[in-house]
Amino acid sequence: MKKTLKALAALLVLALALTACGGSTSGSSTPKNYAEILAAARNQEENEYYEILAPGENGYAATQGHADEMSADYIKDYGDMLLELMGFSAEDATDYALSISMMNVQSYGLAIVKPAEGKTETVQAGLQAFIDQQKAAQEHYLEDQYAIAKNAKLGVMPGGEVVMVMCEDSDTVYANIEKALK
């Protein structure tokens, strides 16, 4: 019996040690708030004008911009429309934050998407198609908006997030997002 108690005590000590080791590294795997990262990466004027959409209750949550004026039904419809426009579905991502201009006279879009297992290429292709659509729409229409679309950035971060930046000063916004995702 004494041997059994010693063995159990040793197992308990080992389990506690493993838990403590696991706990010390869990901070690095804490999920990031992509909506907060987008808001911090861009300027205050854009935060006042463009909503950020992320997963939430009833499918979507909206922050920034005019989100406080949007009804739950409007947010749901808006979210469905944005995902379709971005070329991927909610099932293709485990998390995301999107901020897109729905006006056809403006090339503006920011996205951070954490693809679901095996869906990185699907998400990248959808976001690239959005960029290509914006370039095609603006090429012979609005020269300044075409330049913004043409300078859009699309990349995969070390943590696996797919990031798209299409806005004025895209280099700075992309660098801000990249830094926040490290």
FIVEX-752266 format. One line per field, with one value per residue (C-alpha): x, y, z. Coordinates in steps of 0.2 Angstrom, whole numbers, plus 5000, padded with zeros to 4 digits. Layout:
% FIVEX-752266
u = (X / ...) $
v = (Y / ...) $
w = (Z / ...) $
% end
This chain:
% FIVEX-752266
u = (5000 / 5014 / 5022 / 5005 / 5003 / 5021 / 5018 / 5001 / 5010 / 5024 / 5011 / 5002 / 5019 / 5022 / 5005 / 5006 / 5023 / 5017 / 5002 / 5013 / 5024 / 5009 / 5002 / 5018 / 5017 / 4999 / 5000 / 5008 / 4993 / 4980 / 4968 / 4971 / 4956 / 4957 / 4944 / 4955 / 4970 / 4962 / 4956 / 4973 / 4982 / 4972 / 4969 / 4955 / 4945 / 4944 / 4938 / 4924 / 4918 / 4921 / 4913 / 4923 / 4914 / 4919 / 4911 / 4899 / 4881 / 4869 / 4884 / 4892 / 4897 / 4900 / 4911 / 4918 / 4910 / 4891 / 4890 / 4880 / 4866 / 4865 / 4851 / 4855 / 4846 / 4856 / 4872 / 4868 / 4864 / 4879 / 4890 / 4883 / 4886 / 4904 / 4909 / 4902 / 4911 / 4927 / 4925 / 4925 / 4913 / 4912 / 4916 / 4933 / 4939 / 4940 / 4941 / 4942 / 4939 / 4934 / 4932 / 4926 / 4919 / 4903 / 4904 / 4909 / 4919 / 4931 / 4944 / 4945 / 4946 / 4955 / 4955 / 4963 / 4957 / 4963 / 4959 / 4951 / 4962 / 4966 / 4958 / 4972 / 4972 / 4953 / 4954 / 4969 / 4960 / 4945 / 4954 / 4965 / 4949 / 4942 / 4958 / 4957 / 4939 / 4943 / 4957 / 4946 / 4932 / 4943 / 4956 / 4946 / 4935 / 4944 / 4963 / 4967 / 4956 / 4964 / 4981 / 4975 / 4968 / 4984 / 4995 / 4985 / 4994 / 4990 / 5001 / 5001 / 5008 / 5019 / 5004 / 4994 / 4983 / 4979 / 4980 / 4973 / 4976 / 4969 / 4969 / 4979 / 4995 / 4994 / 5012 / 5010 / 4993 / 5000 / 5016 / 5005 / 4995 / 5010 / 5018 / 5002 / 5001 / 5018) $
v = (5000 / 5012 / 5009 / 5013 / 5029 / 5034 / 5030 / 5040 / 5055 / 5054 / 5054 / 5069 / 5079 / 5074 / 5080 / 5096 / 5099 / 5096 / 5108 / 5121 / 5120 / 5120 / 5135 / 5145 / 5144 / 5147 / 5166 / 5164 / 5154 / 5166 / 5170 / 5187 / 5199 / 5203 / 5217 / 5226 / 5223 / 5231 / 5246 / 5249 / 5247 / 5260 / 5279 / 5286 / 5293 / 5275 / 5269 / 5282 / 5278 / 5259 / 5245 / 5230 / 5213 / 5198 / 5182 / 5184 / 5181 / 5175 / 5174 / 5191 / 5206 / 5223 / 5237 / 5254 / 5265 / 5265 / 5248 / 5255 / 5261 / 5243 / 5231 / 5213 / 5208 / 5221 / 5215 / 5197 / 5202 / 5213 / 5199 / 5187 / 5199 / 5203 / 5185 / 5182 / 5197 / 5191 / 5174 / 5162 / 5155 / 5156 / 5137 / 5141 / 5151 / 5149 / 5167 / 5184 / 5202 / 5212 / 5230 / 5233 / 5248 / 5243 / 5259 / 5256 / 5272 / 5267 / 5253 / 5249 / 5233 / 5225 / 5207 / 5196 / 5178 / 5163 / 5149 / 5133 / 5117 / 5115 / 5131 / 5143 / 5143 / 5145 / 5161 / 5167 / 5164 / 5173 / 5188 / 5189 / 5188 / 5203 / 5213 / 5208 / 5213 / 5230 / 5233 / 5229 / 5240 / 5255 / 5253 / 5264 / 5273 / 5281 / 5282 / 5286 / 5271 / 5260 / 5264 / 5259 / 5242 / 5240 / 5242 / 5230 / 5218 / 5200 / 5188 / 5174 / 5178 / 5166 / 5162 / 5156 / 5171 / 5178 / 5197 / 5208 / 5227 / 5238 / 5256 / 5272 / 5270 / 5251 / 5248 / 5256 / 5247 / 5230 / 5233 / 5237 / 5222 / 5211 / 5218 / 5215 / 5197 / 5192) $
w = (5000 / 5004 / 4987 / 4979 / 4988 / 4984 / 4965 / 4966 / 4974 / 4961 / 4947 / 4955 / 4956 / 4938 / 4933 / 4942 / 4935 / 4917 / 4920 / 4927 / 4911 / 4900 / 4909 / 4907 / 4888 / 4886 / 4884 / 4867 / 4861 / 4867 / 4853 / 4846 / 4844 / 4825 / 4826 / 4839 / 4828 / 4813 / 4822 / 4830 / 4813 / 4804 / 4807 / 4818 / 4803 / 4795 / 4812 / 4813 / 4795 / 4792 / 4802 / 4807 / 4805 / 4815 / 4821 / 4835 / 4842 / 4828 / 4816 / 4816 / 4827 / 4821 / 4829 / 4824 / 4811 / 4812 / 4820 / 4835 / 4822 / 4814 / 4819 / 4822 / 4806 / 4796 / 4803 / 4798 / 4780 / 4780 / 4786 / 4773 / 4759 / 4765 / 4766 / 4749 / 4742 / 4750 / 4742 / 4757 / 4769 / 4788 / 4787 / 4778 / 4793 / 4812 / 4815 / 4805 / 4805 / 4789 / 4785 / 4767 / 4758 / 4749 / 4738 / 4720 / 4720 / 4733 / 4734 / 4753 / 4761 / 4776 / 4782 / 4794 / 4792 / 4802 / 4789 / 4795 / 4793 / 4774 / 4769 / 4767 / 4748 / 4748 / 4758 / 4749 / 4732 / 4738 / 4744 / 4728 / 4718 / 4728 / 4724 / 4706 / 4705 / 4713 / 4701 / 4686 / 4692 / 4695 / 4680 / 4668 / 4681 / 4695 / 4694 / 4712 / 4717 / 4704 / 4712 / 4729 / 4723 / 4713 / 4728 / 4739 / 4750 / 4753 / 4763 / 4776 / 4793 / 4803 / 4814 / 4798 / 4797 / 4779 / 4779 / 4765 / 4765 / 4752 / 4758 / 4757 / 4766 / 4764 / 4768 / 4786 / 4789 / 4784 / 4794 / 4809 / 4807 / 4805 / 4821 / 4831 / 4825 / 4830) $
% end
